[in-house]
Amino acid sequence: MLKHSLFGFRLCQVVFLSLLIAPLVAAGADETNSTDISGSIFQNQEFNFQFLRTIGYTASGGADINECLDTAFRIKDGDAESWYGQWNRTAARLESTAEEFLASGHKISAKEAFLRASNYYRNAGFYLDINPDDPRIVSTWEKSHDCFMKAANLSSGLIRPVRIPFQNTTLPGYLCLVDGNGTSRPTLIVHTGFDGTGEELYFGVAKFAIDRGYNVLIFEGPGQGEMIRIQGMPFRPDWEAAVTPVIDFAQNLSEVDPDRIALMGISFGGYLAPRAAAFDHRIAACIANGGVYDFNASVMQKALPNMEEILSDENASREFDQEMSEYMKQSIETGWAVEHGMIVFGAQTPSEYFRMIAPYTLKDVAGLIRCPTLVIDSDNDTLLAGQARPLYDALTCPKEYLLFTTEEGAGLHCQMGAMTISNERIFNWLDGVLQEG
């Protein structure tokens, strides 16, 4: 029998959420005070972060400011169903507007509206994972994907959907080009992390890369986007198994300079991308935003002081699962974080999820990375706090540590809400590594 587990779990719940999974915006913020962070709209800080994540893509065409504000003001604070309903309402209106624009021959306006609708649908579906049997999970993802595909079809061939051979299936992706003349250019391969989509990466990274003369190959691997929603393929720790066929594919494209291929991972991708770079040395540069040295330690060991003991005991694990299930019903943060983790890692119970993340560490492989590597950190990153510096310290390759700060407006996880600031400094570094002349 697990002694005092309920008391221990209650005591550490705030630490578990703020330091590990739930992306709370302000470290140590009082959830009852909506003024604790700049631009706060909701008292629920998790809602604030996801709102900032969405409105932040205004800089790259994924949102418009007052559309987002108007939507937020209609949402009941802390209510996941209200969140879905209002963002879905805005997305559906934009999709309808885009169709009207297209029917009347205004293709550029239609493309712009489809792009914003895609981002809003993505955001609408964010909390649906609290109920993994909700049929809207797939249908809302499909709407986001389909709107982006419609925008791609209006891009004059500069956003090209691709299918990348992978085992007995294909990985979905987009080839985003500077121009359509087939010129070989330095190319950034980019993937997301724990909960993003390939479509979102256009707004967060690709648009900024294109403006600087990089072609971009976005892809979704196991555990991400279509690969988990449609194909049912969960995360795997040996991420090089996904990246190597993507590089194979890229090197056969006329638009890709095979000697100047960079790899970038976002959020949990800050573990995945360095892991791949350790084993595939065709990667000319690696960017981890933010850096993740040991995802297992970041989540499991801080969840409860005796977590390893719990996971090694069948009865203790069963009791832990029962207690966790109750808290998941009471907290939108806990409910989403654990249910989504179970979905994308292919786990049936919370304890199984925590067991499955054990191999997700770079302790034994960071020293194998050869290419120049940029490890990014944010001083108010409450999602993966304390992970970037240990990764940087473990590297023996040419490396740089880049810290974004709250003072400059970019201190949140993956610099959400500060996409322009973030990409300026990231691509300044990449220019120095990859660009000729």
N, C-alpha and C positions, 0 to 999 in steps of 0.2 A: 504494500500500500504506500502511496506517495504521501509522506507526511508534510503538512503545512503547504501543500502545493497551491491551494487556492489563495492563501494569504500572500505567498511569494509571487504568484502571478499578478495579483492586484497591485502589489507594491512596485513591480517592474514594468507594468503595462505602458506607462508614459515613456519610460526609457526605450522600451521595445519599439514603440511607434515613432518617436521623434528621432531616434538615432538610426533606425534600420529601414523599415519598409515604407510607412506612410509618409509621403513627401510634404510634411508640414513646412510652412513657409518660414516662420521666424523661430530660431532656436530659443527655447524658453519662453515663447510667447504665451500670453494669457488668452485662451480661446474666447473669453468673454469680452475682450477688448479689441474691436475691429480696427483701432488706430495703431496697433503695434507695428504694422508694416506699411510702408508707403504704398498708396494705391489700394488699400484694403477695401473690399466691397462687402464681404461676408464676415460674420463673427466666426464661422467655422473656417479655420485656417487651411484645411485641406481643400475646401472649395476655392479659397483665395488663390492657392497655388495653381489649381487647374484653370481657373479663370485667367490668371496672368499668363499661363502657358498658351492659352488660346488667343488672347488679344495681342500677345507679343508677336504673333506672326503677321500683324499689320504691316510690319517693315518689309515683308516679302510677298504680300498679296494674299495671305491666307485669312485675313480678317479685316474688318473696318471698325474703327473705334466705337462709334455710337451704336452700331449693330450689336456689339458685344455688351456695352453698358445697358442698352435697352433690354437685352435678354436677361442680363444678371438681375436687374431690378424687378423682373417678373418672377424670379425664383424664390421659393421658400427656403430660407437659410437652413442648411443641414439636411434637406429632404432630397434623397436621391431620385425619387420619382419625379419631383418637380424639376430637378436638374435635367433629367432626360426630356421631359415634356417641353420645356421652354427652348432648349437648344435644338431639339428636333423640329419644333415649330419654326424657328428662325432658318434652319437649314432647308426645310421643305419650301419655305417662301422663296429663298434664294435660288433653289433648284428650279422652281416654277418660273421665276424671273429670267433665269438663264435660258430656259427653253423658249420663252417669249422673245428674248433678244435674238436667239439663233434663228427662230422662224422668220424674223423680220430682217435677217441678213447682217446683224451687228455681231460679227464673230468675235471681235476682241472683247466687247462687253460681256458676251456670253461666256467666254473663257474665264474672265475675271470672276464672274458670279459663280460659275461651277467650282472654281478653286476655293472660294470662301465657303460654299456649301459643303464641300468635301471636309474641310477642317471642322466645321460646326457639327456635321454628322459624327465625325470621330469623337468630338468632345461630348456629344449627346450620349454616346454609348459607353462612356468611360466607367460609370458605376454599375452598369448592368451585370457585371460579373459577380456582384454580391449574390445573385441567384443564378448559378451556372446553367440552370435549365431554362432560363428566359429565352424564348425564341427570337427576341429582339436583338440579342447579342450579334447573331449572324446577319440578320436583315439590316441592322443599322450599319454594321461594318460594310456590307455590300453597297449600301447607298453612298457611303463615303468613298469607297473604291470606284464606284461607277461614275460619280460626279468628277472625280479626278481623271478617269479615263476619257470622259467627254471633253474635259479641258485639254488633255493631251492631244486628242484628235483635232483640236483647233490651234495647235501650237506650230503649225507649218513644219512638222517633222522634228521639232527640237526637243520634244519629250516623247520618247519612243518606248512603249511597253516591250519588255523582253521576257523570255523564258530561258532560264539557265539550267542545262542538264545537271541533275543531281540524283545519284543512285538510280532508283527506278521511277523517278518523278522529275519535276522541274521546280526551281526556285523562281518566284516572281520578282520582277524588278523594273526599273526605268533607266534608260540611257538618256541623260539630259545633256544637250549639246550647246556649245557656243554658237555654232553656225551649222549649215547643212552641206558644207563643201567637202566633208570627209577628211579634213586636216587632222593629222596626228598631233595630239596635245597631251600635256601632263594630265593625268586622270585620277580623280579621287573616287575610290570605292567606299561607300558608307552604308552602315547598317545601324539599326536602333538597338534598344535594350529590352528591359523588362516588360514594357507596356506600349511602346510606340508602334507606328506603322510606317511602311515605306512612303506612303503619300505624305505623311507629316514631315519626312526628311527633306522633301522639296522645299518646304517653307523654312525649315530650320538651318539647312546647310546648302543645298544644291543651288538655289537662286543666287546666293552670295558667291559661290565658287564659279559659276558661269560668268558672272560679272567680272571676274578676275582672270578669265581665260582658261579655266579648267573645264574639261568635260567631266561628267559625274555619272557613275554607275551605282544606282541605289539597288539594294536587294534586301529581301526578307529571308531569314534563315529559320531553322527549326525553333519553335516556341514563339514566333513572331507573326503578326498579321495573318495573311492567308494560310501560312504554314500550320498554324495552330487552329484557326477558326474553321477552315475548310478541309485541310488535309490531315488535321489531327496529329501533327508531328511536334512533340515537345522539345524543349531545350536539351542540348547535349554539351558536356564540358569540353570535349575536343573540338572546339570551334573551327580549327583548321580544316576539318572535314567539310565544312560548309564553304569556307573562304577559298580553298584551293581550286575547286571547280569554277568559282566566280572569276578568279584570276585567269584560269585556262580560257574561259569564255572571253574575257576582256582582251587578252593578248591576240585574239583572232579578229578583233575589230580594227578597221582602218583608222578610226578616230582616236585610238588609244596608243600612246607612246609606251611600248612595253618596258622601257627602262625607267619610266617615271610614273609608277603606280603607287599611290598612297592609300592607306587604309585608315578609316576613322570609325570608332565605335562610340555611341552615345549612351550615357547613364550606365546601366548594367553592361552595355557594350564596351565600357571601359575595362572590363575583364575580358570580354570576348575577343576584341581586336588585338590586344597584346598577346593573348594566348595563340591566336593564329599567326602573328608575326614571329613568334618563337620557333615555329616549325616550317613556315613557308618564307624562304629568304628572297623571293622575288619581290617582296614588298619593299619599296624604296624609302618609305617613311610611314610611321604609325602615330596616330593621334588618339589618345584616350581621354574622353570628356564625359565625366571625370574619371580619373584613374581609380581602378579597383584592384587591390592586391589580394585580398582574401574575402570573397563574398560570403563564404561559409562562416568565418569568424564574425563578420559584420552582422550577420543575422542570427545565427544559432547561439553562439556563445553568450550574447548579451540578452537573449530572450529570457532566460532564467539562469541563475548562477549554476544550477546543477542540470543544465539541459542535456549534456552528454549522458549523464546517469539516467535521466528520464527516457531518452531514446534507446538506451540499451536494455530497458526493462519493459516487457510487454504489458504488464499491468499498469505501470506508471504511465506508459504512452497512452493507454486507453483512457486513463483518468485525465491526462493532459488534454486529449482530444475532446473529451466531454466538456471540460472547463472552457477551452478555447472556443468551442462551438457556441457556448452561451454568450461569451464576450463578443463574438462576431455578430450576434443578433443585436447587441446593444450599441455597437459603435460602427459608424459608417467607415471609419478609417481601418479598423481591424477587419471588418467584414470584407471590404474590398481587397485589402492587402493580402490576406491569407487565401481567400477564394481565388483571386487572380493567380497567386503563386501556385496553388494547387493545379489550376487549369494549365498554365504554361509549362509546368514541370511534369505534368502527367501524374499527379499524386491523388490518392483517394482520401487521405486524412491529413490534418495539419502535421502530425508527427512524421508521417511519410514524406511530406514536403521538406521538412527540416533535415531528414536523413539524406534526401536526394541532392541537397546542395553541398554536401561534404566535399566533392571533388572540385568545386569551383574556386580554386585557389591557384595563384601564380608562384607560390613559394618555391617550387622545384623547377620552374621553367622560365622565370623572368630573366635569368642569366643567359638564356639561349637566344634572346632577341639581339639582332645585329644592326638593324636599321636605325637611323635617327628617330627618336621617339619623343613626342611631346606629351607630358603628363599634366593634365589640367585639374585644378582644384578651385573651389569657391568657398569663401570664408564663412558663408552662412548656409552651407550645404548640410541640411539635417537628414538627408536620405542616406548618403554614403560618407558621412563624416569620418575623417581620419584615415581614409583608404588611399588617397593619392600619394602622400609623402612616402609611406612604406614601399609603394610600387617604384617610385622614383629612386629611392635609396637602393633598391634591389637590382636596378638595371646596371649593366656594364657596358652598354652601347652608348654612342653619342646621344645625349639626352638634355631635355630642358624641362623645368618645372614652371608652370604658368599659373599664378594665383589671381583670380578675379575677386574683387572686393565689393562689399556693400557700399562703401563710400562712392565708388564709381557707378553704382546702380546695377552691378552684375554679380552680386554675391550669392544668389540662389543656386540651387541644384541645376547644373548644366546651363547656368546663366539665363534661366527662363525670364522672359520679359526684357531681355537686353541682347537680342539677336544681332543687332548691328555691332555693338561693342564687342561681343564675343567673336564674331567672324572676322572683324578687322584684325584682331591680334592673332587669331589662329592662322589666318591665311598669310599674314606677314611672316610668321615663322615658316610656313610651308613654302612660300615664295623663295626664301633663302635656301631651302633644302632642295627643291625640285626645279625651279625655273632656270632656264639658260640665260646667260648674259647678265 
